[in-house]
């Protein structure tokens, strides 16, 4: 259904454009502003459609949807600007649209080519028709001899393909699969993808990110080649649309566990925002913006280091990033920055190289026989070295505790700190020239992207790191906009000083906590305190000459060291940089490396087997369930049941309960249960329903011996079969288990594996890590002690309501 939805959004946008081009230019059926707004809405739907595709899917729909969505976003904003009179000159609309149309024509032609080569004719036909429409519109703007009807016909072809697909899917559902039009059987296509297995690329979004580099490079390349007459406001939508979408692809690349490409897309998005801001700047300032040479040199160094490490993963991608190194150097050597011919010449090289590398990624994502990226040669070369060994395997990006859907974003966060700090070393009037530095470099790099990295760190369970990144990003954004963005004014404020002191107090707590994390983090947070102190001294008119530059340089150098260390630790098995993983103050607990408590990922069958061995040997473990996390012990080990009772400090009114995986485990004692109770248990389980049943001789069949006094009350016992495959498989291996909530008595339920260890510490022998609980509500507890008389009661109404019971 996701693919149906995607191919319905495409013809809708094409139908709007077909109507627009069929109408007379003097009396358009859809006004430019209205058409622009509609395209923006459809671009959001199309982006959502592309993101909905599974990360393991290598379908061409992902780059097709994301690339076309970015184009519609920029196209829609330009139409709005035209409708509102922001492009007054006769040639402004033409100069604004041509770079995006040229890029779209080539990008979708690449997608169509790969589609035809790799057996996706339907998508290839859609991409080819859209590419043809872009080519016709491009020709329309370059020559008045071609009418708009040719553009409309190409968009109608997309509508016809979408209508064919809709008809095919409708017939498929009405006939229950008996009538299938060629190319519309999604079940057959899905089976082919599953049979292909791991044929697709690891990062399905890399090709879309590379195609977006075409869009920004095309803007500056067209100016150099004379296709457009000048760089102005009309080109900003292309640059900022590409930058915004690349930030999204950066996040999606982290979700695809591709740290290096995610970092590369973060870097290139900064350049796009900077380029767009530079073109926007002359609208309120008479002169073109200037660029600080030291900062751009630092940016080129970051690109070069990233290219070096990316070459170990994919030499072709690493060589590709070297073009951006040249781009930053060209910007540093040109006082006019993006307006100079040197950087525009490198932009043409970026355009060509992006097209070639994107074609390779698109082809490798679908073809069985792949184009070699040179990774095998790198692995063979490093195999001869005893010092460097690449980190590989399915657990490459697994966090210390449990499982995360995202890879680590610390590399990009440290790089953003380097960029922001070196941007502040530029001298000049805080109210005018430096604003061109702070908006793209400090606010975008140090603020927005670091906020993104903090969110990713939080998703990985890194509470301290995420708090620091988010705090620093807020500091960069607020101070960058107020002090250096022209909002602060010449006056200083006592209230600003108070706010900075509050930030310093927060950071003091982070500095203290980083003592127990590692030395790199301690110096990273400590040197940021120097930045905050410079902000405070400036707010109270007491800033010594040169202190702010010295503070930013020190913080920038420390951030650069952390950037190198994070890159090294994510690439090599043994980190080449000292003091990254060792804390300054050693504690016995999480992160200290001396904890006795095992943390095993629940998605692995081998982990469940190890937990079962621990339980059979008398251990207690925290495990995930269909509700919240619980603490368990094997009924066959009375010593473990008593240990669980002691570690929990169990209250008399909260007795432990019994869990089984099947009623077959109670089959030997079936004659001790009433027929009605047995039938009710069969009907109720497996589910989050605990049944409190009369205590009897059946408890002796479980082998708890004297420890049975810790389970239930003298009159009754709570028992259930959980609706969780991991838990029931564990019980199959161990036998019936004793269960209690994984938290000290009186505290809230535990809903994450991190909380199990935080609350119970070394009192548990292992934790089976399943991430966040599927539900934050405990099970429903039903009183069945009087069920034979026709009455049931409720001790607790949890996730299952009374009516369902």
N, C-alpha and C positions, 0 to 999 in steps of 0.2 A: 504493500500500500504506500510505503514511502516513495517508491519510484513512480507510482501513479501520480501521487501528489506533486512530485517534482516536475513531471512532464505536463501537468496541467497549468503550473505557474508559468512555464516558458511560453506556451502559445498565447496566454492572456496578455503578457507584455508585448509580444509580437503583434497581436491583433490591434492593440492600442497604437503602436507605431505604424501599422499598415493603414489604419484610418487616418492618422495624422498626415502621412505622405500622400494618400489619395486625395485629400482635401486641397483646396486652393490655398496658396501661401498668403493671399490677401484676406481670405475669410476662412481660417482654419476651423475645422469642426471641434477640435479640442484646443483650448487656449494653452499657450506654452507653460504658464504657471501651473495649471491644473494637470497637464501631462507630466510635468516634472514631479509634482507631489505623488501622482499615481505610480510613477516609476520608482520613486523612493520607497513607497510601501511594498511594491512587488519585489524590489531588490532585497528588502528585509526578509520577505517570505522565501525568496529563492536562496538566500544565505542560510536560513534555518533548514531548508530542505537539503542543502549540501552537507550541513553539519550533522544532520540526523543519520547520515550514512554511518555504518559501523566503522570503527577505527581499523578493523581488520579487512574491510572491504577495499578492493583496489579498483572499483568501478570508475570509469571516466566521468561519471556524474559529479563526482566531488570537484575536480578542477573546472568542469564546465559550469556548474552552478555558481561556484565562488567567483570565478573570473567574470562571468556575465553579470553577477550581482554587483560586483565592484564597478563594472562599466555603467550599469544602469544607475548606480548611486551618483557617480560623477556626471553622467549625462543629464540626470534629473535636476541636479543643482544648477548646471549651466542653463537649462531651460527656464528654471525659476529666475535666475539672474537676468536672462534675456527678457522674460515677461515683466519683470519689475523695472526694466530700464537701466540696469547696471552695466549693460554692454551697449552703449549708445552708438558707437561708430558702425558704419555699414559692414566692415570686415571683421568686427570683433567676434561675432558668433562663429564665423567660419574659422578664424584662428584658434578659437577656444575648442572647437569640436574636432578638428583635423587630427591632432596627436592621439586622442583617445580612439578615434575610428581606425586609424592606421594600426594601432597596437591591437585592438580587438580583432581586426581582420586577420592579422598574423597569428595571434594566440589561438583563436578558434580554428584556424586552418590547421595548426599543429594538432589540436585535439581531434579534428576530423580525420587527419591522416593516420593517426594512431588507431582511431576507431575502426577505420577500414582495414588496416593491417592486422588488427587483433580480434576481428570477428564481432564487432559491435556496430552493425550497420545502421541501426535505428539512431543511436546517439551520434554516430558519424554524420548521418544525413542532417540531423538537427544542427550540429556544429557547423557543417558546411553551408547550410542555408543561412545561418546567422552571420557567418563570415562573408558570404556573398552579399548579404544586405549591407554589412559594414563597408564592403568594397564599393558597392553602388552608391552609397551615401557619400563616401569619400570622393568618388568621381564627380558626384553632383556638386560638391563644394568647390572642386577644382575646375570644372567646366560646366557652363550653363547649357551646353548642347544636350546633356543627358537629363531627362525629366525625372521627377520623383516617383513615377509609376514603377520603374524598375526596382526601386528600394521597397516599395509596398508589395510587389510580387514576391520578393524574397522572403519578406516577413509572412506573407500568406502561405508560403511553402512550409514554414515552421508550424503554422496553425493547422495545415492539412496533416502533417506528420503527427501532431498532437491529437487531432481528431481520429486518425487511424488507430492510434494507440488506445484512445478512450473507447472506440468501438470494439477493439479486440478484447479489452478487459471486461467490458460489459457483456459481450457474448460468452466469455469464459465463466463469469459468475452466473449468468442466467442458465447456461447449459451444464453447469457444474463440471467444467473442464472438458466437455466432449467436443466443443468447437473452439479451436485456437487458431487465431490468425498468425501468420509467420512473424516472428520477432516480438510477440506480445506474451509469450509464456515465461513469466518470471520464475516459476518453480523450476523449470528446466535450466534457466540461467543460473539460479542460485545453486542448483546441484552441480553445475559445471564449475562454479567458483569454489565450492567445497571440495570437489574432486581435485581441483588445481592445488588446494592446500595453501602452502606458503609461497605461492608463485608471486604474489603481490609484493610491493615494496613495503618496508616497515612503517614508513610515514606517508600516508595517502595524501597528506596536505602539502607536501614539499613542492609538488609540481605547480599547484595553485599559487604558492608564495613566489616561486620563480617567475611565473607569468605576470604577477603584479609588478615585479621589477622592470618588466618590459614597459609597463604603463608610465612609470615615472621617468625612465630613461628616454622614452619616446617624446616627452614634452620638451626636454632640452635638446635632444637630437634633431627634432624638426626645426628648432630655431637655428641651429648651426648650419643645417642643410638648406636653409632658406625657404622651407615649406611654410613656416609661419613668420610673420614680420617682426613680432616682438614677444617678450614674456610679460604677462600682465595678470590681472585678477582672474580672467577666464580660465587660466590653467590651474589655479589653486584647487578646484574640486577634484581634478584627476589625481593630484599629488596627495591630497589629504584622504581621499577615498582609498587609494592604494595603501597609505600608511595605516589607516584605521583597520582595514582588512588584514594587513600583515600583523598587526598586534593580535587580532583574533587568531590568525594562523599560528602565531607564536605560542599562544595558549594551547591550541589544538596539537601542536607539535610536542609540547610537554606531555599532553595526554597520550600521544603516540610514543612516549618514552624516547624522544629524539632531542637530547639536550643541546647538542651543538648546532643543529639546524634551527632550533627554536631561538637560540642566542643570536644566530646570524640574522634571522628575520626581525628580532628586536632591534638590532643595530641598523638594518636597512630602513626600518620604519622611522627611526629617528631622523635619518637623512631626508626622508620624504616630508616629514613635518617641517624640518628646517627649510627645505626648498620651498614648500608652500608658504611658510611665513615670510621668507625673503621676497617672494613675488607679491605678497599682500602688503608688505611694509611700505613700499612707495606710495600707497594710496593715501597715507596720512603723513608721510615724511617726504620732503622734496628729494633727498639723496638716496642712493642705493645703499643697502646695509653693508657693513664691513664684517669681516670674520677674523677671529683671533688665531694667529698662526700656531702658537703653542698647543692650543686645544685640538686643532685639526691634526697636528702631528701625533698627539696622544691617541686620537681616534684611529689614525692609520696604524699605530702600533697595536692597538687592541684588535683591529681587523687582522693584522698579520699574525698575531699569536693564535687567534681563533682559527685562521686558515691553516696554520701548522698542525694544530691538534685535529682539525677536521680532515686533514690529509691522511691521518692515521686510520680514519674510519672510511673515507672515500676520497682518494687523491683528486678525482675530477672536481668534486665540490670544493676541495681545498684550493685548487688552482683557480677556480671561479671566484673565490673571495679575494684573491689577489688583485682582481680588477677594481674592487672597492678600495683596496689599499692605495692604488694609483689615483683613484677618484678623490680620496681625502687629501693626498699630497697635492694634487692639482688645485683643489680648493684652497689649501694653505698657501700655495705659491701665487694665487690670483687675488689681488685686493678686492676685485669686484665679485668674487665668490661665484655663485651659480650663474651670474650674468656674463662671465668671461668665456672666451672661446675654448680655453684649455680644458676646464671641467666639462664643457659640452661635448668636446671631442671624446673624452673618456666615457661620457654617457652613451655615445654611439657604440663604443666597445662593450659597455654593459648591456645594451640592447641586443647586440649580436650574440654575445656569450650567454645571456639569459635564455634566449630562444633555443640555442643548442643544448644547454644543460636541461632546460625544461622538457625538450623533446626526448632526451635520454630518460628522464624520470618518468615521463608519461608512458614511454614504450616499455621500460622495465616493470612498470606497475601492472601491465596486462600480458606481456609476452612470456612464453615459456623459455625461449632462448634469449637471455638477457645480454645487453651491452655491458662489457666489463668496465667497472669503475676503478679498477686497480687495487682493490682491497686485498686480494690474494697476494700480490707482490709485497705489500707492506707487511702483512702477517708473516710471510716467509723471511723478510728482512729482519723483523723483530724477533723471530724465533731463534736467530743466531745470537741474540743478546741475552745475557743472564741478568742484566740490570732492569730492563724494561719489559713488562709483560702486560698486554692489553687486558682490560676487564671485559669479560664476555659472559654469555649465559642468560637464562631467563630471569635470574635474580639480580641483574646488573643494576637496576634502579630501585630495588626493594629497600624501603626504609628500615631503620634499626628495629622498630616495632611494627610487625604486621604488614599490611598491604596498603598501597596507595595507587590511585588512578593516574597520578601525575609523576613525572620525573622531577628531579631537584632543579630549582630555578636560581640557586645561589650564584652561579657563574654570571648570569645576566645582572643580578642585583649588585654584585661587586663592581661590574663594569659600569653600571649606571652611576655608582658612587664616584668612580674615577672621572667619568665625563662631567658630572655636576661640579665636582671640586675643582677641576682644571678650568672649567668655564668661568668660575669666579675669580681666577687669577688674572683675568684680563683687566686692564686699567681703562679708565675713561669716566665720562659723566654718568652717574648712576641713573639719571633721568632720561637719557636719550640713547647714545650708542650701545651701551651695555645691555639695553633691553633686547636688542636683536640677538644677543648671546643667550640671555637667561630664558627667554620663552622657549626656544626649541631645545636648548641643551639642558638647562636646569629643571624647568617645569616638566618637560616631556620625559627626559632621561631620568633625572633624579627623583621626579615625583611620580608621574603616572605609571611608568614602567616598573619602578620599584614597588609601587602599590600592588601591581599585578604579581610581582615576584613574592610579595608578602602573602598574597592570597593563595598562591600555589604552595608556599611553605606551610601555611596553615592546613591546607588539604592533606599534606604529608604528615601531619601531627607534630610539626616543629613549632611549638607554641612560643618559645623565647625568640627564635629567629624571625618568625612572622611578626611578632609584636615589634621587634626592632625595625624591620624593614618598613612596616606601616607607619611607625612613629617618624622615622627619618624621611619617608616620602611626604608626609604631611608637613614636616618642617621645611623641606625644600620648596614645596608648592607655595606655602604661605609666605615664606621669606623671599622667595624669588619674585613673586608677584607684587608684594608690598614694597620691599626695599629696592629692588632693581627693575621692577616692571612699571614704575611710575605711579603706583597707587599710594606709596608711603608719603610722598611730598618731602619738603625740606624740613618740616618740623619733626621732632622726636616726641615719643609718647611714653608716659609712665606705664600705661596699660600694656604697650608692646613689650616693655621690659618685664612686667609681671608674667606675661604669657611665655616669654622665653625662659624665665626661671622655672615655670611649671614644666616645660619641655626638659630642662636640665634635671629636674627631680626625677622625672620618668626615666631619663637616660641613666641616671645614677643607679637606679634599681637594675637596669639592664646590664650595666657594667659589673655590678656585684654578682648577678646571676651568671654572667659569662665566665666568671672565675671557675665555675664548676663545669663549663662546657669545653672550651679549648683556648689556647693562648692567642690564636689568630683572632677569635671573636672578642677576646678581652681587649686587645689593642685596637681592634676595629671600632668597638663602641667607645673606648676611652678617647681615641683621637677625634671622634665625632663631637665629644665634649668640647674640644678646642674650637670647633666650628661654632657650637652654640655660645661659647664664651665670647667669640668675636662678634656674634650677632648682638649679644647683650651689651658689650662695651660700646658698640656703635649706637645702640638705642639710647644710652645715657651720656653720649658725647665724650666718651673716655677711651676711644679706640686708638692705641699707639700706632704710629706709622709703620706699615709693613707687617703688622701682626696678622691681619686677616689673610694676606697672601701666604705667609709662613704656615698658618694653620691649615689652609686649604691644600697646600703642597704636601704637608705631612699626612693629612687624611687621604689625599689622593694616592700617595705612595703606598701607604698601608693597604688601601683598597686594592691597588694593583697587585700587591703580594697575595692578598686573599683571592683575587681573581685567578692568578696563576696556580695557587694551591688547590682551589676548587676544580679548575680544569684538569689538573694533574690527578687528583683523587678520583675524578669521575672517568678518567681514561685509562689509568694504570692501576694495577692491583696494589702496588706499594707506592704510597704517595712520596714524590721526590722532594717535597718541601717539608722541613721539620716544623714542629709546634702547631700542626693543624689539628691533629686529633687528640692530643694529650691535654687534659684540663690542668689548670694551675693549682687547684685545690681538689684533692681526690676524695670522693665520697663513695660509699658502698651503696649503689643504687643504679637507676637508669642512666646510661651514658657513661658510667665510670669504667665499664668493661670488666667488672668483677662480680656482677650479679650472678647468683646461683639459679635464678628463675629463667627457664627457657621460654622463648617467645617463638612460636612456630606458626607459619601461615596456614589458615584453615582450608585454603583452596587445594592443598596438597594431600593426597592420600597417605603419603609417607609421614606427614605430620600427625595425622589422626592415629596412625599405627604407633608412633612414639608416645603419644599421650596415653594410648591404651596400655603400653608397656609400663609407663610410670604408675598408672592407676593399679595395675595388677601387682606391682611391687610395693604397694602401700602408700603411694603419693596422693596428693590432692592437687586438683587443677582447676583453672578457670576456663570455661568454654562458652562459645556463643550458642544461642538457641533461637527458637522462633519468636522469642520476646526479648528479654534482657539477658545479660551475662549471668552465669551461675557458677557456684563453687561446687565441685563434685568429688565423690570418693566412691570406691567400689564396695558394694555390699559384702563381697567375699573377703574383704580385709577389715575386720573390726577395728584394728589399730588406726586405719586411715579414717574411719567414720568418727572415732573419738578425736582424732587430730583436727578434722574439719570442724567439729563442734567447738574445740578450744580456740582455733584461729578466728572463728566467727564471733566469739563471745555471745553464743546463742541465748536469747531470752526464752523464758518458759512459754510465753504466749506466741512465739514464732518458731515452732518446731520444724525440724528438717523433714523433707518429703522423699518419696521414692519415685524413680523413673524407670520405665522399661521400654524396650523397642518394639515389642509385640506381645500380644496376650498369650502366645505360645510359651513365654517364659513363666507364666503363672499356670500353665496347663496342668502340672502335677497337683496343684492345689485347687483345681476348678470345683471339685465337689464341696469345698468349703465356702463357696460363694452362692448366693441365691440366683436362680435363673434370670430374674428380672434385672438384678445388678450386673450380671455378666453381659446380658444383651445390651444394657445401657452403656457399658464400657465399650463394647464393640461398635456401637453407633456413634459414640462421642469422640473416639480417638482415631487417628492422631489429630491433635488440635491443641490450642492453648487453653485447655480446660483441665483443671486439677479436680479430681473427685476425692472427697473425704469419705472414706468407707470404714465400716467397723473393724477394729483390730481383732485378730484371731490367730489361730494356729498357722494360717498361711504365711505369716511373717517369718516363722522359723525355717521355711523352705529356702529363704534367701541367704542364709549362712552368716547373719550379722552377730549371732550369739549375744554376749553381754552388751555390746554396743547398740543393740536394738532399742535400748531405753532412750537413746538420743533422737530417735526417729518417731515423729508423731506424738500422740498423747497416750496415756494408758487405755483410752477408750477407742481412739480412731487414728487413722493414718491417711495422709494425702498422697495420691498416686496419679500419674498420667503418662501418656506416650506423646512426646513432643513432635510437632509437625516441622521437623528440621532434619534434612538428610544427613548432615554432618553428625548431629547428635545421635540419631538413631544408629548410624553406622558404628559410632564409638561404643554404644551400648551393646550392639551385636558382638563386638570384639571382647568386651569386658564382662558383660552380664549386667544385671540390674544395678543401678547406682543410687547413692544417697545425694540429695540435691538441696542446696540452700542458696539464697541470693549472694552474689559476690560483692558484699559490702558489709562493714560493721553494722551490728544491729542498731536500728534507729536512723540510719543514714539513707539517702536516696538510692534508688536502684542504679546499677552500673550499666551504662549503655555503650561502652567502648572498651577495647582490650587494654588501652593505656590506663584506664581508670582502675582496672582490676589490680594491677601491680601498684598503682599509686595508693590504693586504699588498703590492700592486704599485704603488700611488701613481700618479704621473703617467707611469709607464712604459706605461700603456695609454691609448689614445685615446678609448675609450668603453666603457661597461658596459651591457649589456642586462639590465634589472632584472626578475627573475621571482620575487623573494621567496625563501623557504626552498627548498632543493633537495627534490625529491620523495623522494630517497634519500640516505642519508649514506654509502653504500658505493660504491666505484668499480666499473668494469666488470670482467668476467672476461676475462682475456687467455689465448688458446688458441694453442699452438704448432702451426702447420700446415706447417712446413717439410718434414716427412716424411710428409705425408698420402698421397702417392701410393704409399708402401710400406705403407700401412694403419695408421700410427701417428700419434697426436696427443698433445700434452702440455699442461701448464698452467704458465704463468709466474706467474699470480695467479688465485685463485678469489675472485671478487667477488660481485656481487648474484645472478648466475646460477650455480647449483650444477653440479658436474661431471655429475651424472646427467642434467640437462636438456640439457647440451651433447652 
